[in-house]
Amino acid sequence: MDALIAVVVVAVLIAVCLALVPAARRSEGPTADVLRWVALALAVLGAALLARDVWADAGTFVVAALGLPVVVLLVPVLLARSRWAGLASTAAATVVLAWALVWGLGGGLVLLPAVVAEFVAAALTPRHRALTGS
């Protein structure tokens, strides 16, 4: 349990430090967009790795236990080109972090790399992304 707390504290500290990066040093968005896809891929990979064990242990709960983080992390990918990209990334990372804490040592640790990637994507998203016509 101490290791879980330490990992979560480090992930949150990294996200907070990156959020404090001045807007002038933020990227134009491609790095954040790639990190959103990476977070989604990490959640899918974690779900695939745990699916059989969770199914054997909890049955149909596997849909909620493993599907919720994947669906939540899909939202920022879909909103990546909107003005809500940063907010969506922050909200998704927070929800998945909360789900990882609820799930605890059973499988929640598998979600922490995806959470860190999503927090970093939120921190690298420009605050005032211009809406483009394309």
MIGUMI-811041 format. One record per residue: residue number from 1; residue in three letters; x, y, z of N, C-alpha, C, CB in turn. Coordinates in pm, whole numbers, plus 50000, padded with zeros to 5 digits. Glycine has a CB too. Example, Ala and Ser with C-alpha at 12.3 -4.5 7.8 and 13.67 -1.06 7.14 Angstrom:
<rs>
+------+------+-------+-------+-------+-------+-------+-------+-------+-------+-------+-------+-------+-------+
| voza | miba |   nc1 |   nc2 |   nc3 |  cac1 |  cac2 |  cac3 |   cc1 |   cc2 |   cc3 |  cbc1 |  cbc2 |  cbc3 |
+------+------+-------+-------+-------+-------+-------+-------+-------+-------+-------+-------+-------+-------+
|    1 |  ALA | 51319 | 49431 | 50780 | 51230 | 49550 | 50780 | 51320 | 49670 | 50780 | 51131 | 49553 | 50905 |
|    2 |  SER | 51285 | 49775 | 50708 | 51367 | 49894 | 50714 | 51290 | 50003 | 50787 | 51408 | 49940 | 50572 |
+------+------+-------+-------+-------+-------+-------+-------+-------+-------+-------+-------+-------+-------+
</rs>
This chain:
<rs>
+------+------+-------+-------+-------+-------+-------+-------+-------+-------+-------+-------+-------+-------+
| voza | miba |   nc1 |   nc2 |   nc3 |  cac1 |  cac2 |  cac3 |   cc1 |   cc2 |   cc3 |  cbc1 |  cbc2 |  cbc3 |
+------+------+-------+-------+-------+-------+-------+-------+-------+-------+-------+-------+-------+-------+
|    1 |  MET | 50082 | 49881 | 50000 | 50000 | 50000 | 50000 | 50087 | 50126 | 50000 | 49907 | 50000 | 50120 |
|    2 |  ASP | 50201 | 50120 | 50069 | 50291 | 50235 | 50071 | 50347 | 50264 | 49932 | 50405 | 50211 | 50169 |
|    3 |  ALA | 50373 | 50157 | 49856 | 50424 | 50176 | 49720 | 50320 | 50243 | 49632 | 50466 | 50041 | 49658 |
|    4 |  LEU | 50194 | 50206 | 49647 | 50087 | 50268 | 49569 | 50076 | 50416 | 49602 | 49953 | 50198 | 49596 |
|    5 |  ILE | 50081 | 50449 | 49727 | 50073 | 50589 | 49769 | 50192 | 50667 | 49714 | 50068 | 50600 | 49923 |
|    6 |  ALA | 50310 | 50609 | 49720 | 50429 | 50676 | 49668 | 50420 | 50700 | 49518 | 50554 | 50593 | 49700 |
|    7 |  VAL | 50371 | 50601 | 49443 | 50357 | 50616 | 49298 | 50256 | 50724 | 49265 | 50315 | 50484 | 49234 |
|    8 |  VAL | 50145 | 50726 | 49336 | 50041 | 50826 | 49310 | 50094 | 50966 | 49344 | 49914 | 50795 | 49392 |
|    9 |  VAL | 50163 | 50980 | 49454 | 50216 | 51111 | 49493 | 50316 | 51160 | 49390 | 50281 | 51104 | 49632 |
|   10 |  VAL | 50404 | 51073 | 49343 | 50501 | 51112 | 49241 | 50431 | 51151 | 49112 | 50600 | 50998 | 49216 |
|   11 |  ALA | 50331 | 51075 | 49071 | 50258 | 51107 | 48947 | 50188 | 51242 | 48957 | 50154 | 50998 | 48916 |
|   12 |  VAL | 50127 | 51269 | 49070 | 50059 | 51397 | 49089 | 50160 | 51512 | 49093 | 49974 | 51395 | 49218 |
|   13 |  LEU | 50273 | 51493 | 49160 | 50376 | 51597 | 49164 | 50432 | 51628 | 49026 | 50489 | 51555 | 49257 |
|   14 |  ILE | 50453 | 51525 | 48946 | 50500 | 51547 | 48809 | 50397 | 51627 | 48730 | 50529 | 51413 | 48739 |
|   15 |  ALA | 50272 | 51590 | 48744 | 50167 | 51661 | 48671 | 50156 | 51806 | 48715 | 50033 | 51592 | 48691 |
|   16 |  VAL | 50166 | 51832 | 48844 | 50158 | 51969 | 48895 | 50277 | 52050 | 48846 | 50153 | 51970 | 49049 |
|   17 |  CYS | 50396 | 51993 | 48850 | 50514 | 52065 | 48803 | 50503 | 52098 | 48655 | 50641 | 51983 | 48829 |
|   18 |  LEU | 50455 | 52004 | 48575 | 50440 | 52030 | 48432 | 50330 | 52132 | 48405 | 50409 | 51900 | 48358 |
|   19 |  ALA | 50229 | 52135 | 48489 | 50122 | 52234 | 48472 | 50172 | 52375 | 48498 | 50004 | 52202 | 48564 |
|   20 |  LEU | 50278 | 52387 | 48574 | 50333 | 52518 | 48605 | 50429 | 52571 | 48498 | 50404 | 52513 | 48737 |
|   21 |  VAL | 50453 | 52491 | 48394 | 50538 | 52536 | 48284 | 50471 | 52658 | 48220 | 50562 | 52421 | 48177 |
|   22 |  PRO | 50545 | 52766 | 48202 | 50485 | 52885 | 48143 | 50425 | 52856 | 48006 | 50589 | 52995 | 48132 |
|   23 |  ALA | 50319 | 52927 | 47973 | 50249 | 52905 | 47847 | 50340 | 52925 | 47727 | 50129 | 52998 | 47837 |
|   24 |  ALA | 50438 | 53014 | 47738 | 50529 | 53040 | 47627 | 50615 | 52918 | 47593 | 50618 | 53159 | 47659 |
|   25 |  ARG | 50635 | 52829 | 47688 | 50720 | 52712 | 47664 | 50639 | 52590 | 47627 | 50804 | 52683 | 47786 |
|   26 |  ARG | 50510 | 52602 | 47622 | 50426 | 52487 | 47588 | 50435 | 52459 | 47438 | 50279 | 52512 | 47629 |
|   27 |  SER | 50412 | 52336 | 47403 | 50416 | 52300 | 47261 | 50288 | 52348 | 47193 | 50434 | 52147 | 47242 |
|   28 |  GLU | 50284 | 52338 | 47064 | 50166 | 52378 | 46990 | 50059 | 52270 | 46992 | 50202 | 52412 | 46848 |
|   29 |  GLY | 50083 | 52161 | 47056 | 49981 | 52059 | 47069 | 50015 | 51921 | 47019 | 49864 | 52103 | 47001 |
|   30 |  PRO | 50105 | 51903 | 46920 | 50130 | 51768 | 46870 | 50181 | 51672 | 46977 | 50227 | 51773 | 46756 |
|   31 |  THR | 50268 | 51719 | 47064 | 50320 | 51632 | 47169 | 50207 | 51589 | 47262 | 50431 | 51703 | 47249 |
|   32 |  ALA | 50121 | 51683 | 47298 | 50007 | 51650 | 47384 | 49913 | 51552 | 47316 | 49931 | 51777 | 47422 |
|   33 |  ASP | 49892 | 51570 | 47185 | 49804 | 51478 | 47112 | 49861 | 51337 | 47110 | 49783 | 51528 | 46968 |
|   34 |  VAL | 49992 | 51325 | 47090 | 50056 | 51194 | 47092 | 50043 | 51131 | 47230 | 50206 | 51205 | 47051 |
|   35 |  LEU | 50062 | 51211 | 47334 | 50051 | 51157 | 47471 | 49908 | 51112 | 47503 | 50095 | 51263 | 47571 |
|   36 |  ARG | 49809 | 51178 | 47446 | 49671 | 51132 | 47466 | 49651 | 50993 | 47406 | 49570 | 51231 | 47403 |
|   37 |  TRP | 49707 | 50972 | 47286 | 49700 | 50840 | 47223 | 49779 | 50737 | 47303 | 49751 | 50845 | 47079 |
|   38 |  VAL | 49894 | 50778 | 47356 | 49976 | 50687 | 47437 | 49900 | 50645 | 47563 | 50110 | 50754 | 47476 |
|   39 |  ALA | 49834 | 50741 | 47628 | 49756 | 50710 | 47749 | 49644 | 50611 | 47716 | 49697 | 50838 | 47810 |
|   40 |  LEU | 49575 | 50633 | 47604 | 49469 | 50541 | 47563 | 49527 | 50403 | 47534 | 49396 | 50595 | 47439 |
|   41 |  ALA | 49640 | 50398 | 47464 | 49702 | 50270 | 47433 | 49747 | 50197 | 47560 | 49822 | 50290 | 47339 |
|   42 |  LEU | 49800 | 50271 | 47657 | 49841 | 50209 | 47783 | 49722 | 50152 | 47859 | 49915 | 50310 | 47870 |
|   43 |  ALA | 49610 | 50223 | 47855 | 49489 | 50172 | 47922 | 49437 | 50047 | 47852 | 49379 | 50281 | 47924 |
|   44 |  VAL | 49439 | 50046 | 47719 | 49394 | 49928 | 47643 | 49488 | 49810 | 47670 | 49388 | 49958 | 47491 |
|   45 |  LEU | 49618 | 49837 | 47671 | 49714 | 49731 | 47699 | 49696 | 49675 | 47840 | 49857 | 49784 | 47682 |
|   46 |  GLY | 49678 | 49763 | 47937 | 49652 | 49718 | 48074 | 49525 | 49636 | 48085 | 49645 | 49835 | 48168 |
|   47 |  ALA | 49420 | 49680 | 48014 | 49294 | 49605 | 48015 | 49312 | 49468 | 47953 | 49184 | 49683 | 47939 |
|   48 |  ALA | 49388 | 49461 | 47844 | 49412 | 49332 | 47779 | 49491 | 49238 | 47869 | 49485 | 49353 | 47647 |
|   49 |  LEU | 49589 | 49294 | 47941 | 49670 | 49211 | 48029 | 49591 | 49156 | 48148 | 49788 | 49290 | 48079 |
|   50 |  LEU | 49495 | 49233 | 48195 | 49421 | 49193 | 48315 | 49288 | 49125 | 48287 | 49397 | 49312 | 48399 |
|   51 |  ALA | 49244 | 49124 | 48164 | 49108 | 49078 | 48132 | 49081 | 48936 | 48182 | 49086 | 49083 | 47982 |
|   52 |  ARG | 49171 | 48843 | 48157 | 49144 | 48705 | 48195 | 49138 | 48688 | 48347 | 49251 | 48613 | 48137 |
|   53 |  ASP | 49231 | 48752 | 48418 | 49231 | 48740 | 48563 | 49109 | 48805 | 48626 | 49358 | 48802 | 48621 |
|   54 |  VAL | 49072 | 48922 | 48576 | 48954 | 48991 | 48630 | 48828 | 48913 | 48597 | 48945 | 49136 | 48576 |
|   55 |  TRP | 48821 | 48857 | 48476 | 48704 | 48778 | 48439 | 48690 | 48657 | 48530 | 48713 | 48733 | 48292 |
|   56 |  ALA | 48801 | 48589 | 48560 | 48797 | 48472 | 48648 | 48757 | 48511 | 48789 | 48932 | 48402 | 48649 |
|   57 |  ASP | 48796 | 48630 | 48831 | 48770 | 48673 | 48968 | 48634 | 48741 | 48983 | 48880 | 48766 | 49015 |
|   58 |  ALA | 48596 | 48825 | 48886 | 48477 | 48909 | 48904 | 48370 | 48892 | 48798 | 48519 | 49051 | 48908 |
|   59 |  GLY | 48391 | 48811 | 48700 | 48290 | 48787 | 48598 | 48262 | 48910 | 48514 | 48162 | 48740 | 48663 |
|   60 |  THR | 48136 | 48947 | 48503 | 48097 | 49057 | 48415 | 48143 | 49194 | 48465 | 47948 | 49058 | 48399 |
|   61 |  PHE | 48190 | 49202 | 48586 | 48244 | 49329 | 48637 | 48365 | 49373 | 48555 | 48283 | 49315 | 48786 |
|   62 |  VAL | 48423 | 49280 | 48477 | 48538 | 49314 | 48394 | 48505 | 49426 | 48298 | 48586 | 49191 | 48317 |
|   63 |  VAL | 48381 | 49435 | 48253 | 48341 | 49541 | 48161 | 48356 | 49678 | 48226 | 48196 | 49521 | 48113 |
|   64 |  ALA | 48312 | 49691 | 48350 | 48326 | 49818 | 48421 | 48469 | 49841 | 48468 | 48230 | 49823 | 48539 |
|   65 |  ALA | 48530 | 49737 | 48521 | 48664 | 49752 | 48579 | 48767 | 49791 | 48474 | 48706 | 49624 | 48646 |
|   66 |  LEU | 48758 | 49734 | 48357 | 48858 | 49760 | 48255 | 48807 | 49852 | 48144 | 48905 | 49631 | 48196 |
|   67 |  GLY | 48677 | 49855 | 48124 | 48621 | 49938 | 48018 | 48610 | 50084 | 48053 | 48487 | 49887 | 47982 |
|   68 |  LEU | 48583 | 50115 | 48179 | 48567 | 50254 | 48222 | 48692 | 50338 | 48193 | 48535 | 50259 | 48370 |
|   69 |  PRO | 48811 | 50294 | 48232 | 48929 | 50377 | 48203 | 48952 | 50395 | 48053 | 49051 | 50315 | 48265 |
|   70 |  VAL | 48926 | 50293 | 47975 | 48946 | 50303 | 47830 | 48850 | 50405 | 47770 | 48927 | 50165 | 47763 |
|   71 |  VAL | 48724 | 50398 | 47808 | 48624 | 50492 | 47756 | 48655 | 50634 | 47802 | 48483 | 50452 | 47799 |
|   72 |  VAL | 48692 | 50650 | 47928 | 48722 | 50783 | 47981 | 48844 | 50843 | 47910 | 48747 | 50777 | 48134 |
|   73 |  LEU | 48945 | 50762 | 47883 | 49064 | 50813 | 47815 | 49044 | 50830 | 47664 | 49180 | 50721 | 47840 |
|   74 |  LEU | 48935 | 50778 | 47612 | 48902 | 50801 | 47471 | 48846 | 50942 | 47450 | 48800 | 50696 | 47423 |
|   75 |  VAL | 48781 | 50997 | 47551 | 48720 | 51130 | 47539 | 48823 | 51238 | 47505 | 48647 | 51166 | 47669 |
|   76 |  PRO | 48938 | 51249 | 47574 | 49036 | 51351 | 47537 | 49091 | 51333 | 47395 | 49150 | 51350 | 47635 |
|   77 |  VAL | 49102 | 51209 | 47350 | 49148 | 51185 | 47212 | 49048 | 51244 | 47114 | 49168 | 51033 | 47186 |
|   78 |  LEU | 48920 | 51224 | 47141 | 48816 | 51276 | 47053 | 48806 | 51428 | 47058 | 48682 | 51216 | 47090 |
|   79 |  LEU | 48842 | 51488 | 47171 | 48834 | 51633 | 47187 | 48970 | 51702 | 47168 | 48780 | 51666 | 47324 |
|   80 |  ALA | 49067 | 51633 | 47112 | 49203 | 51685 | 47103 | 49213 | 51814 | 47023 | 49292 | 51583 | 47041 |
|   81 |  ARG | 49130 | 51835 | 46926 | 49137 | 51955 | 46843 | 49038 | 52063 | 46886 | 49114 | 51919 | 46699 |
|   82 |  SER | 48977 | 52047 | 47000 | 48881 | 52147 | 47046 | 48945 | 52235 | 47154 | 48753 | 52080 | 47101 |
|   83 |  ARG | 48875 | 52339 | 47189 | 48925 | 52426 | 47296 | 48918 | 52358 | 47432 | 48845 | 52555 | 47299 |
|   84 |  TRP | 48850 | 52246 | 47440 | 48833 | 52175 | 47567 | 48936 | 52064 | 47587 | 48694 | 52116 | 47575 |
|   85 |  ALA | 49037 | 52059 | 47504 | 49134 | 51950 | 47508 | 49205 | 51941 | 47643 | 49237 | 51967 | 47397 |
|   86 |  GLY | 49253 | 52052 | 47694 | 49323 | 52050 | 47822 | 49234 | 52010 | 47937 | 49383 | 52185 | 47851 |
|   87 |  LEU | 49113 | 52066 | 47938 | 49017 | 52031 | 48044 | 48977 | 51884 | 48036 | 48892 | 52120 | 48034 |
|   88 |  ALA | 48956 | 51835 | 47915 | 48920 | 51694 | 47897 | 49031 | 51602 | 47945 | 48886 | 51665 | 47751 |
|   89 |  SER | 49155 | 51638 | 47913 | 49269 | 51556 | 47958 | 49282 | 51555 | 48109 | 49398 | 51606 | 47895 |
|   90 |  THR | 49268 | 51673 | 48169 | 49278 | 51681 | 48315 | 49166 | 51603 | 48382 | 49274 | 51828 | 48360 |
|   91 |  ALA | 49044 | 51620 | 48334 | 48930 | 51550 | 48392 | 48945 | 51398 | 48375 | 48799 | 51598 | 48328 |
|   92 |  ALA | 48984 | 51355 | 48256 | 48999 | 51211 | 48232 | 49109 | 51152 | 48320 | 49031 | 51185 | 48084 |
|   93 |  ALA | 49221 | 51221 | 48331 | 49330 | 51170 | 48415 | 49287 | 51163 | 48561 | 49454 | 51259 | 48401 |
|   94 |  THR | 49211 | 51262 | 48606 | 49163 | 51262 | 48744 | 49066 | 51148 | 48770 | 49096 | 51396 | 48778 |
|   95 |  VAL | 48974 | 51124 | 48677 | 48876 | 51016 | 48692 | 48946 | 50880 | 48692 | 48770 | 51021 | 48579 |
|   96 |  VAL | 49041 | 50861 | 48601 | 49111 | 50733 | 48595 | 49201 | 50714 | 48717 | 49194 | 50723 | 48465 |
|   97 |  LEU | 49261 | 50823 | 48767 | 49339 | 50813 | 48889 | 49250 | 50773 | 49007 | 49409 | 50947 | 48919 |
|   98 |  ALA | 49133 | 50833 | 49015 | 49039 | 50795 | 49122 | 48998 | 50649 | 49108 | 48914 | 50886 | 49119 |
|   99 |  TRP | 48972 | 50604 | 48984 | 48935 | 50464 | 48961 | 49050 | 50371 | 48999 | 48895 | 50442 | 48813 |
|  100 |  ALA | 49173 | 50412 | 48968 | 49289 | 50331 | 49005 | 49302 | 50320 | 49156 | 49418 | 50390 | 48944 |
|  101 |  LEU | 49273 | 50429 | 49226 | 49279 | 50425 | 49373 | 49169 | 50339 | 49431 | 49270 | 50566 | 49430 |
|  102 |  VAL | 49049 | 50346 | 49372 | 48938 | 50261 | 49418 | 48972 | 50115 | 49394 | 48806 | 50299 | 49347 |
|  103 |  TRP | 49027 | 50088 | 49279 | 49062 | 49952 | 49242 | 49184 | 49903 | 49319 | 49088 | 49943 | 49094 |
|  104 |  GLY | 49266 | 49994 | 49361 | 49379 | 49964 | 49450 | 49483 | 49873 | 49390 | 49329 | 49904 | 49575 |
|  105 |  LEU | 49539 | 49789 | 49472 | 49647 | 49702 | 49430 | 49601 | 49590 | 49339 | 49716 | 49645 | 49549 |
|  106 |  GLY | 49471 | 49566 | 49331 | 49421 | 49459 | 49246 | 49455 | 49479 | 49100 | 49273 | 49448 | 49262 |
|  107 |  GLY | 49443 | 49596 | 49050 | 49474 | 49623 | 48910 | 49495 | 49769 | 48884 | 49364 | 49571 | 48823 |
|  108 |  GLY | 49473 | 49849 | 48986 | 49485 | 49993 | 48970 | 49623 | 50041 | 48933 | 49443 | 50060 | 49094 |
|  109 |  LEU | 49725 | 49967 | 48974 | 49862 | 50006 | 48941 | 49888 | 50003 | 48791 | 49962 | 49915 | 49012 |
|  110 |  VAL | 49816 | 49919 | 48719 | 49833 | 49908 | 48575 | 49787 | 50037 | 48507 | 49754 | 49788 | 48520 |
|  111 |  LEU | 49696 | 50111 | 48568 | 49643 | 50232 | 48508 | 49730 | 50355 | 48533 | 49504 | 50257 | 48561 |
|  112 |  LEU | 49821 | 50349 | 48628 | 49898 | 50468 | 48663 | 49986 | 50523 | 48550 | 49984 | 50437 | 48780 |
|  113 |  PRO | 50050 | 50440 | 48466 | 50123 | 50500 | 48354 | 50032 | 50578 | 48259 | 50196 | 50390 | 48277 |
|  114 |  ALA | 49913 | 50529 | 48235 | 49818 | 50602 | 48151 | 49777 | 50733 | 48215 | 49694 | 50516 | 48123 |
|  115 |  VAL | 49761 | 50733 | 48346 | 49725 | 50855 | 48419 | 49836 | 50959 | 48407 | 49697 | 50824 | 48568 |
|  116 |  VAL | 49960 | 50916 | 48425 | 50072 | 51009 | 48415 | 50081 | 51066 | 48274 | 50205 | 50939 | 48454 |
|  117 |  ALA | 50067 | 50982 | 48173 | 50072 | 51030 | 48034 | 49961 | 51131 | 48007 | 50061 | 50912 | 47936 |
|  118 |  GLU | 49842 | 51107 | 48060 | 49730 | 51199 | 48037 | 49750 | 51331 | 48111 | 49598 | 51135 | 48080 |
|  119 |  PHE | 49804 | 51326 | 48234 | 49833 | 51450 | 48306 | 49940 | 51532 | 48232 | 49881 | 51419 | 48451 |
|  120 |  VAL | 50039 | 51465 | 48178 | 50143 | 51537 | 48103 | 50082 | 51597 | 47976 | 50260 | 51441 | 48068 |
|  121 |  ALA | 49994 | 51525 | 47910 | 49926 | 51579 | 47792 | 49845 | 51703 | 47828 | 49834 | 51473 | 47728 |
|  122 |  ALA | 49780 | 51699 | 47942 | 49703 | 51815 | 47987 | 49795 | 51933 | 48015 | 49622 | 51782 | 48113 |
|  123 |  ALA | 49910 | 51905 | 48073 | 50004 | 52013 | 48105 | 50066 | 52074 | 47980 | 50114 | 51961 | 48197 |
|  124 |  LEU | 50082 | 51996 | 47875 | 50143 | 52045 | 47752 | 50044 | 52106 | 47654 | 50216 | 51933 | 47685 |
|  125 |  THR | 49916 | 52095 | 47684 | 49815 | 52153 | 47596 | 49816 | 52305 | 47612 | 49675 | 52096 | 47627 |
|  126 |  PRO | 49826 | 52378 | 47501 | 49820 | 52524 | 47511 | 49689 | 52568 | 47576 | 49836 | 52589 | 47372 |
|  127 |  ARG | 49696 | 52670 | 47658 | 49577 | 52715 | 47729 | 49470 | 52771 | 47636 | 49614 | 52820 | 47832 |
|  128 |  HIS | 49513 | 52840 | 47533 | 49417 | 52902 | 47440 | 49440 | 52850 | 47300 | 49429 | 53057 | 47442 |
|  129 |  ARG | 49403 | 52726 | 47279 | 49419 | 52665 | 47147 | 49319 | 52727 | 47052 | 49402 | 52511 | 47153 |
|  130 |  ALA | 49368 | 52778 | 46942 | 49279 | 52840 | 46844 | 49200 | 52731 | 46771 | 49360 | 52927 | 46743 |
|  131 |  LEU | 49075 | 52761 | 46747 | 48991 | 52667 | 46671 | 49020 | 52687 | 46524 | 48840 | 52687 | 46702 |
|  132 |  THR | 49049 | 52577 | 46456 | 49079 | 52586 | 46314 | 48963 | 52530 | 46234 | 49208 | 52513 | 46280 |
|  133 |  GLY | 48954 | 52572 | 46110 | 48846 | 52525 | 46025 | 48870 | 52385 | 45971 | 48828 | 52620 | 45911 |
|  134 |  SER | 48991 | 52334 | 45978 | 49018 | 52202 | 45923 | 49027 | 52097 | 46030 | 49145 | 52204 | 45844 |
+------+------+-------+-------+-------+-------+-------+-------+-------+-------+-------+-------+-------+-------+
</rs>
